[in-house]
Amino acid sequence: MLKLKEVCQELGISYRTLQSYVKEGYIKPVVQSGKWRFREDLEKLMGIVKKRKVVLYARVSNERKDDLVDQVKYLQQLWDFNVT
């Protein structure tokens, strides 16, 4: 059984979003000692989570246009690290 924090981290959602999913009936928690627990079938839970669009933005002043290339490379590295 998973705790709320573990489910939120695994699905990449906030606690309030998880509460909303429970309230709307998308996810059924098991109550143990007055606390919510979730079964470990996260694949089913992951089917509800909507994919998010991500925007990466880089900006420099006209005098420092060469910095733009470095910023784009850095953002690409962040994207690659978080996607994989």
Backbone bond lengths (Angstrom), bond angles and torsions (degrees), N, CA, C in turn:
res aa  C-N    CA-C-N  psi(-1)  N-CA   C-N-CA  omega(-1)  CA-C   N-CA-C  phi
1 M - - - 1.441 - - 1.526 109.03 -
2 L 1.308 115.45 140.28 1.459 121.06 -177.76 1.519 111.26 -104.92
3 K 1.324 115.80 146.06 1.462 121.64 175.33 1.530 108.75 -82.48
4 L 1.332 115.44 164.02 1.463 121.07 179.91 1.526 111.14 -54.30
5 K 1.320 116.27 -47.80 1.466 120.67 -177.54 1.526 111.40 -59.00
6 E 1.327 116.63 -41.42 1.462 120.78 -179.54 1.530 111.10 -65.47
7 V 1.333 116.42 -41.56 1.467 119.69 178.98 1.517 110.35 -65.12
8 C 1.334 116.68 -44.98 1.472 120.75 179.69 1.527 111.18 -59.64
9 Q 1.327 117.04 -43.78 1.462 120.58 -179.94 1.524 110.84 -66.02
10 E 1.318 116.47 -43.63 1.464 120.77 -177.26 1.526 111.78 -65.28
11 L 1.344 116.44 -38.29 1.458 120.56 -178.16 1.525 112.77 -90.29
12 G 1.331 117.18 -12.51 1.460 120.07 -178.83 1.514 112.70 70.55
13 I 1.346 116.54 37.22 1.457 121.18 179.80 1.521 109.25 -123.94
14 S 1.325 116.35 163.87 1.456 120.79 178.81 1.517 110.41 -84.48
15 Y 1.317 115.10 167.00 1.454 121.40 178.05 1.529 110.10 -61.38
16 R 1.332 116.33 -42.12 1.474 120.44 179.75 1.527 111.66 -63.51
17 T 1.307 116.88 -37.75 1.468 119.82 177.78 1.518 109.71 -64.59
18 L 1.320 117.11 -42.77 1.456 120.60 178.08 1.529 110.36 -62.01
19 Q 1.334 116.90 -43.21 1.466 120.94 176.31 1.525 110.50 -57.80
20 S 1.320 115.95 -42.97 1.466 121.09 179.83 1.525 110.88 -62.48
21 Y 1.331 117.72 -43.01 1.464 121.60 178.94 1.525 111.14 -62.31
22 V 1.346 116.62 -37.64 1.466 120.35 178.37 1.531 109.22 -68.40
23 K 1.330 116.45 -45.16 1.467 121.25 -178.82 1.531 111.31 -61.09
24 E 1.338 116.70 -38.99 1.463 121.44 -179.08 1.528 112.53 -80.45
25 G 1.328 116.94 -6.70 1.451 120.98 176.15 1.516 115.34 87.32
26 Y 1.342 117.62 9.72 1.465 120.81 178.25 1.529 111.45 -70.12
27 I 1.334 115.73 -34.98 1.451 121.83 -177.17 1.522 107.87 -127.29
28 K 1.318 116.56 136.40 1.462 121.55 178.45 1.524 109.04 -109.33
29 P 1.333 117.61 111.32 1.459 119.36 177.18 1.525 111.05 -80.68
30 V 1.310 115.29 159.62 1.458 122.44 171.78 1.522 105.13 -104.03
31 V 1.316 117.78 130.21 1.460 120.78 -179.06 1.526 108.96 -94.17
32 Q 1.341 114.99 119.30 1.463 121.85 177.27 1.518 108.31 -124.24
33 S 1.305 116.78 120.83 1.475 121.86 -178.87 1.522 111.30 54.37
34 G 1.327 116.61 36.88 1.461 121.16 178.28 1.519 114.71 77.98
35 K 1.316 117.94 7.09 1.473 121.79 -179.32 1.517 109.99 -120.07
36 W 1.309 114.75 145.89 1.460 120.10 178.20 1.520 110.30 -73.56
37 R 1.315 115.35 138.73 1.463 123.06 170.39 1.522 106.62 -134.58
38 F 1.307 115.71 154.02 1.458 120.69 -177.21 1.514 109.98 -126.77
39 R 1.315 114.94 142.22 1.461 119.55 176.87 1.521 108.77 -65.88
40 E 1.293 115.65 159.52 1.465 120.00 -172.79 1.520 113.99 -84.56
41 D 1.334 118.38 14.04 1.467 120.06 178.41 1.528 110.27 -85.06
42 L 1.335 114.47 67.81 1.461 120.08 -176.50 1.522 112.98 -66.70
43 E 1.328 117.46 -20.58 1.463 119.03 178.46 1.527 109.42 -59.42
44 K 1.326 116.29 -40.96 1.464 120.07 178.33 1.527 110.03 -65.57
45 L 1.333 116.35 -43.35 1.460 120.38 179.53 1.523 110.97 -65.52
46 M 1.323 117.02 -36.50 1.460 120.69 -177.25 1.524 111.15 -66.82
47 G 1.322 117.54 -22.70 1.454 120.55 178.08 1.512 113.06 -65.83
48 I 1.329 117.35 -21.16 1.458 120.48 -178.76 1.523 111.48 -87.26
49 V 1.312 115.99 -30.32 1.456 120.29 -174.42 1.518 109.68 -68.03
50 K 1.305 115.73 125.37 1.460 121.19 -178.67 1.524 110.16 -80.29
51 K 1.303 115.51 143.11 1.456 119.26 175.72 1.520 108.43 -72.00
52 R 1.313 115.26 145.62 1.456 120.84 -178.95 1.514 109.76 -107.88
53 K 1.305 114.93 147.72 1.459 119.56 171.92 1.521 107.74 -85.89
54 V 1.315 115.01 140.04 1.456 120.58 -179.76 1.517 108.37 -119.81
55 V 1.322 116.06 133.11 1.449 121.05 178.27 1.524 108.13 -115.05
56 L 1.311 116.13 124.91 1.458 121.67 174.61 1.518 107.08 -105.04
57 Y 1.320 116.34 132.96 1.460 120.71 -172.65 1.519 109.92 -130.67
58 A 1.314 116.24 132.27 1.465 121.94 176.49 1.524 108.26 -130.46
59 R 1.329 116.41 138.14 1.461 120.21 -177.96 1.519 109.17 -147.44
60 V 1.305 115.93 139.64 1.464 121.19 176.23 1.517 108.93 -140.36
61 S 1.315 115.38 162.71 1.465 119.85 176.66 1.526 109.08 -77.40
62 N 1.309 115.74 165.45 1.471 120.61 -178.80 1.526 112.15 -60.21
63 E 1.318 116.75 -32.41 1.473 119.27 -177.84 1.525 112.67 -74.91
64 R 1.316 118.23 -16.38 1.465 120.12 -174.03 1.528 111.77 -122.65
65 K 1.304 116.45 42.19 1.464 120.86 -177.20 1.532 112.54 -60.42
66 D 1.322 117.94 -28.85 1.463 119.83 -179.95 1.537 111.44 -66.08
67 D 1.329 117.64 -24.59 1.467 120.98 176.84 1.531 112.11 -68.44
68 L 1.318 116.41 -23.09 1.461 120.02 -178.63 1.530 110.91 -61.88
69 V 1.309 116.98 -40.25 1.464 121.11 179.44 1.523 110.11 -60.97
70 D 1.335 116.62 -43.94 1.466 120.71 178.96 1.527 111.29 -64.68
71 Q 1.325 117.05 -39.88 1.464 120.33 179.64 1.527 110.90 -65.39
72 V 1.313 116.53 -42.03 1.464 120.21 179.36 1.529 110.02 -63.20
73 K 1.330 117.71 -42.75 1.468 121.00 177.45 1.523 110.77 -60.34
74 Y 1.334 116.39 -43.52 1.456 120.83 179.94 1.539 111.12 -63.03
75 L 1.320 116.92 -44.93 1.461 120.50 178.76 1.530 111.34 -63.88
76 Q 1.322 116.39 -36.72 1.466 120.04 178.05 1.528 110.27 -65.22
77 Q 1.336 117.01 -39.93 1.469 120.66 177.27 1.525 110.99 -63.74
78 L 1.329 117.52 -41.95 1.465 120.94 177.33 1.521 110.32 -61.36
79 W 1.317 116.08 -44.65 1.467 121.18 -179.14 1.530 109.84 -62.20
80 D 1.329 116.78 -48.49 1.457 120.72 -178.99 1.531 111.08 -60.94
81 F 1.338 116.59 -39.54 1.458 120.19 -179.09 1.530 111.12 -67.09
82 N 1.329 118.27 -40.75 1.458 121.36 -177.44 1.506 114.00 -79.28
83 V 1.313 118.09 -23.12 1.463 120.69 -179.66 1.512 110.89 -81.89
84 T 1.318 117.01 -36.05 1.466 120.27 -177.69 1.492 113.08 -88.01
